[in-house]
Amino acid sequence: MNMLDLIKKTRSYRRFDNSRKLDDVFMSELIDAARLAQSAANAQPLRYVAVNTDEMCAKIYQHLRWAGRLKDWDGPVESERPVAYICVYADKEAPAVANAVVDSGISMQNMCLYAMEKGVGSCMIGNCIKKEINGLTGAGDRYELLWVVAFGYPVENVVLTDCEGDVAYYRDKDGNHFVPKYKSEDVLLKKI
């Protein structure tokens, strides 16, 4: 698969095959992909907590808010929940920590692209109860939770469509998930 096709396939998946687990080796590979990301001033202010046990995944799940634009959906049923998470933290004592949000986007994209290349879907989640998740992970006061990234083998069809004014994602009656994207000519201000 070429890089552009991989980027197109790397979507926010929200339904997974909960029977297919991700092992510790794969989780380490995800962390490796994250740590190798570009970082402002090479400060590397990010730290990670990898979660792939059934018990801890169930606890983390309780503090996540899923797909806010889908008002009639409360999140995946138990058999379609993620099998792993990576909690992305900023080390508040690191130099250039002000750039951690940008750095986190780059590192998460690295993880998500790596995962998708292996057939594993992902979803970056910022809408969560951070205090509760911090209590579960035990990361401590020095670290600020920025994101939780969910992982698993996807069981839903995500379709990119051209944006016709409304960027809200939606599902059809068959459960296909549609993601409107602006066309290139809509986002390019000008060529110089």
C-alpha positions as CSV (number, residue, x, y, z in Angstrom):
1,M,0.0,0.0,0.0
2,N,1.4,3.4,-0.9
3,M,1.6,6.2,1.7
4,L,-1.4,8.2,0.4
5,D,-3.6,5.1,0.5
6,L,-2.4,4.3,4.0
7,I,-3.3,7.9,5.1
8,K,-6.8,7.5,3.5
9,K,-7.3,4.2,5.3
10,T,-6.1,5.6,8.7
11,R,-9.5,6.9,10.0
12,S,-11.1,7.2,13.4
13,Y,-12.5,3.8,13.9
14,R,-15.0,3.4,16.8
15,R,-16.0,-0.3,16.5
16,F,-13.5,-3.2,16.9
17,D,-13.3,-6.9,17.1
18,N,-12.9,-7.3,20.9
19,S,-11.9,-10.9,20.5
20,R,-8.7,-10.1,18.7
21,K,-6.1,-8.8,21.2
22,L,-2.9,-6.8,20.8
23,D,0.1,-8.2,22.5
24,D,2.9,-6.5,24.5
25,V,5.3,-6.6,21.5
26,F,2.8,-4.7,19.3
27,M,2.2,-2.1,22.1
28,S,6.0,-1.6,22.3
29,E,6.1,-1.1,18.6
30,L,3.4,1.6,18.9
31,I,5.4,3.4,21.6
32,D,8.5,3.2,19.4
33,A,6.6,4.8,16.5
34,A,5.4,7.5,18.8
35,R,8.8,8.3,20.4
36,L,10.5,8.6,16.9
37,A,8.2,11.5,15.9
38,Q,9.4,14.9,15.2
39,S,9.5,17.1,18.3
40,A,9.8,20.9,18.7
41,A,13.3,21.7,19.7
42,N,13.7,17.9,20.0
43,A,12.4,18.4,23.6
44,Q,10.5,15.1,23.6
45,P,8.0,16.1,26.3
46,L,5.7,13.2,25.8
47,R,5.3,10.1,27.9
48,Y,3.0,7.2,27.4
49,V,1.0,4.6,29.3
50,A,0.2,1.4,27.3
51,V,-2.9,-0.5,28.3
52,N,-3.8,-3.9,26.8
53,T,-5.3,-6.0,29.6
54,D,-9.0,-6.7,29.5
55,E,-9.5,-5.4,33.1
56,M,-7.7,-2.1,32.6
57,C,-9.3,-1.6,29.1
58,A,-12.7,-1.9,30.7
59,K,-11.8,0.6,33.4
60,I,-10.4,3.1,30.9
61,Y,-13.5,2.7,28.6
62,Q,-15.8,3.9,31.3
63,H,-14.2,7.4,31.2
64,L,-14.3,8.0,27.5
65,R,-16.9,9.9,25.5
66,W,-17.5,8.5,22.1
67,A,-18.5,10.2,18.8
68,G,-20.2,13.3,20.1
69,R,-21.8,14.0,16.7
70,L,-23.6,10.7,16.8
71,K,-26.3,11.8,19.3
72,D,-28.2,8.5,19.1
73,W,-25.1,6.3,19.8
74,D,-23.6,5.7,23.3
75,G,-20.4,4.1,22.0
76,P,-19.5,0.6,21.0
77,V,-21.2,-2.5,22.5
78,E,-18.9,-4.6,24.7
79,S,-17.9,-7.0,21.9
80,E,-16.8,-4.0,19.7
81,R,-14.8,-2.1,22.3
82,P,-11.1,-1.3,21.9
83,V,-8.6,-4.0,23.0
84,A,-5.8,-1.5,23.8
85,Y,-5.2,2.1,24.6
86,I,-2.2,4.4,24.7
87,C,-2.6,7.3,27.1
88,V,-0.5,10.3,25.9
89,Y,0.9,12.5,28.6
90,A,2.9,15.8,28.6
91,D,5.8,15.9,31.1
92,K,5.1,19.3,32.7
93,E,8.7,19.7,33.7
94,A,10.1,19.1,30.2
95,P,11.6,21.9,28.2
96,A,9.4,23.2,25.5
97,V,6.4,21.5,27.1
98,A,4.2,24.3,25.5
99,N,4.7,22.5,22.2
100,A,3.4,19.1,23.6
101,V,0.0,19.4,22.0
102,V,1.6,19.7,18.5
103,D,4.1,17.0,19.3
104,S,1.3,14.7,20.5
105,G,-0.5,15.1,17.2
106,I,2.6,14.0,15.3
107,S,3.3,11.1,17.6
108,M,-0.3,9.9,17.6
109,Q,-0.4,10.0,13.8
110,N,2.8,7.9,13.7
111,M,1.2,5.3,16.0
112,C,-2.1,5.3,14.0
113,L,-0.3,5.0,10.6
114,Y,1.9,2.2,12.0
115,A,-1.1,0.4,13.4
116,M,-3.2,0.7,10.2
117,E,-0.3,-0.6,8.1
118,K,-0.7,-3.8,10.3
119,G,-4.5,-3.8,9.8
120,V,-5.2,-2.3,13.3
121,G,-7.5,0.7,13.5
122,S,-7.3,3.5,16.0
123,C,-9.2,6.5,17.4
124,M,-7.7,9.6,19.0
125,I,-9.9,10.6,21.9
126,G,-9.7,13.9,23.7
127,N,-13.1,13.9,25.2
128,C,-12.6,11.9,28.3
129,I,-12.6,12.2,32.1
130,K,-8.9,12.9,32.5
131,K,-8.8,12.9,36.3
132,E,-10.3,9.4,36.5
133,I,-8.0,8.1,33.9
134,N,-5.0,9.6,35.7
135,G,-6.1,7.8,38.8
136,L,-6.2,4.5,36.9
137,T,-2.8,4.9,35.2
138,G,-1.0,6.3,38.3
139,A,1.0,8.6,36.1
140,G,1.3,11.2,38.8
141,D,0.9,15.0,39.1
142,R,4.0,15.7,37.0
143,Y,2.2,14.5,33.9
144,E,-0.8,15.9,32.1
145,L,-3.0,13.6,30.2
146,L,-3.5,15.0,26.7
147,W,-5.2,12.1,24.8
148,V,-6.2,8.5,24.8
149,V,-5.7,6.5,21.6
150,A,-7.9,3.5,21.2
151,F,-6.7,0.5,19.2
152,G,-8.2,-2.7,17.8
153,Y,-9.1,-4.5,14.6
154,P,-11.9,-2.5,13.0
155,V,-15.3,-4.0,12.3
156,E,-16.8,-1.0,10.7
157,N,-16.7,0.5,7.2
158,V,-15.4,4.1,7.2
159,V,-16.0,6.0,3.9
160,L,-14.5,9.3,2.9
161,T,-16.9,11.6,1.1
162,D,-16.6,15.0,-0.5
163,C,-17.7,17.7,1.9
164,E,-20.8,19.6,0.7
165,G,-20.7,22.2,3.4
166,D,-21.4,20.1,6.5
167,V,-18.4,18.5,8.0
168,A,-20.4,16.3,10.5
169,Y,-19.6,12.6,10.2
170,Y,-22.6,10.3,10.2
171,R,-23.8,6.7,9.8
172,D,-26.3,5.3,7.4
173,K,-28.9,2.7,8.3
174,D,-26.4,-0.1,7.6
175,G,-23.8,1.2,10.1
176,N,-21.4,2.6,7.4
177,H,-19.5,5.6,8.9
178,F,-19.2,8.5,6.5
179,V,-16.5,11.2,7.0
180,P,-16.9,14.4,4.8
181,K,-13.6,15.9,3.8
182,Y,-13.0,19.1,2.0
183,K,-11.6,18.9,-1.5
184,S,-8.0,20.0,-2.1
185,E,-9.2,23.1,-4.0
186,D,-11.3,24.0,-1.0
187,V,-8.4,24.1,1.5
188,L,-5.7,25.5,-0.8
189,L,-5.7,29.2,-0.3
190,K,-3.4,29.8,-3.3
191,K,-0.4,28.6,-5.2
192,I,2.5,31.0,-5.3
